[in-house]
Amino acid sequence: MKYILSAVLLMGLAFLAGCGSKDAAPQKGAGPAVGTSGAAASAALPAGLILAAAPEGAKDILEVKKSIKEGDEVVIRGRVGGDVKVFVGATMLVTDMSLQSCDMKPGDECKTPWDYCCDPPETIQQHRALVQLVGADGKTLKTSLEGTLSPLDIVVVKGKVYKAESSNFIINATGIFVEKKFKKG
């Protein structure tokens, strides 16, 4: 539980520090940054996590958030993103497909288009979910999805809702299908 709360807090702080400043450097002690290796990325992903076919019944994050409760099984479809740092340990942010990333907006020259900084923070928060990998004991795994996935990839995530609050929507993933890898340009 401590790890989950820390990851959520770190992502929130990274968003506040990073949005609007395209060249913001990570703060000392702010947690792992994109590209970080070490303990958080030391273990392999669980067998069977990356799926060969998309789970049926995928819904938009906004739709799921309207009628979901903790413990429900869900299948969401979205784009990896929603902050400058979308991967922190065994967690990642996934944003509803209805929200356009900065690279989709004509004339935008954002260096981190996956942070959606062109939109107000409260809009971004409403459109995203935190996806985490947990073990049978409920603790966050010591691994990372970074490298297997990249910002702006389109994914379908199957899992169980851990938190069902609008501003704190967390899914414990049991399967992830990579629908489309992001290709710049």
Stockholm file with secondary structure:
# STOCKHOLM 1.0

chainA/1-185         MKYILSAVLLMGLAFLAGCGSKDAAPQKGAGPAVGTSGAAASAALPAGLILAAAPEGAKDILEVKKSIKEGDEVVIRGRVGGDVKVFVGATMLVTDMSLQSCDMKPGDECKTPWDYCCDPPETIQQHRALVQLVGADGKTLKTSLEGTLSPLDIVVVKGKVYKAESSNFIINATGIFVEKKFKKG
#=GR chainA/1-185 SS CHHHHHHHHHHHHHHHHHTTCTTCCCCTTSCCCTTCCSGGGSSCCCTTCBCSSCCTTCEEHHHHHHSCCTTCEEEEEEEECSSSCCEETTEEEEEETTSCCGGGSTTCCCSCGGGCTTSCHHHHHHTEEEEECBCTTSCBCSCCCBTTBCTTCEEEEEEEEEEEETTEEEEEEEEEEEEECCCCC
#=GC SS_cons         CHHHHHHHHHHHHHHHHHTTCTTCCCCTTSCCCTTCCSGGGSSCCCTTCBCSSCCTTCEEHHHHHHSCCTTCEEEEEEEECSSSCCEETTEEEEEETTSCCGGGSTTCCCSCGGGCTTSCHHHHHHTEEEEECBCTTSCBCSCCCBTTBCTTCEEEEEEEEEEEETTEEEEEEEEEEEEECCCCC
//
